[in-house]
Amino acid sequence: MDHCIHVILGQRVWYLSRTQLENDMFCSTDDLAQAFNERGFTKYLHVDFDSAVEDYTKALELKKSPIFYYNRGLIHYRLGEQPSP
């Protein structure tokens, strides 16, 4: 099943499938990155760490942001994972 995400831009809210997001049908790259980051955070709060890491990684593919790296790193820290040298 294709998961949906809401994207808030100004006063408008869109409910988009992952396919639509990846095809950049409605949003700028920065907005899409932020949407994936926010969805990742929601998944983090629901202790769905694997899916959250996927969303943070997708956000990072779209935009290199220290916040996205931090959020993804926080999950690895919570899981007790150490970065490889």
Secondary structure, DSSP 4 states (H G I P E B T S, - for coil): ---EEEEEETTEEEEEEHHHHHTTSSS-HHHHHHHHHHHHHHHHHTT-HHHHHHHHHHHHHH---HHHHHHHHHHHHHTT-----
